[in-house]
Amino acid sequence: MIDMKNTDNLIFTGKGFSGFKTKGFSGFNLDRNVYIRCKECGDLISMHPRNAERCSCGNITKDIDNGMIECKTGIENIEVYKEKKQKSGFRIFG
């Protein structure tokens, strides 16, 4: 589980729709390695497709049933982050 305020293990990819950078797609995509951050309260919300969530201040709501992200202060106020890839702890010697 990720610390809902700490972005040390995440890479900032942009704000609003531009943060997703998915070729041929102009909206939010659901991905378990992507998080959106509320600029009001700082909470991180997982974009995992099976969990509906809301930030603690109620500014951002992820509605799975209707396939929507609502941000009361505007979509441009959503920061998008992606998990950093973890390096494998294994080394192969030959």
QUIVENRA-V96105 format. One record per helix or strand of 2 or more residues. SS is the DSSP state (hx for helix, st for strand). FROM is the first residue (numbers start at 0). TO is the last residue. If there is no record, write none. Layout:
BEGIN
ss->(SS,SS)
from->(FROM,FROM)
to->(TO,TO)
END
This chain:
BEGIN
ss->(st,hx,st,st,st,st,st,hx,st)
from->(9,15,30,43,52,59,67,74,77)
to->(14,18,37,46,53,62,70,76,82)
END
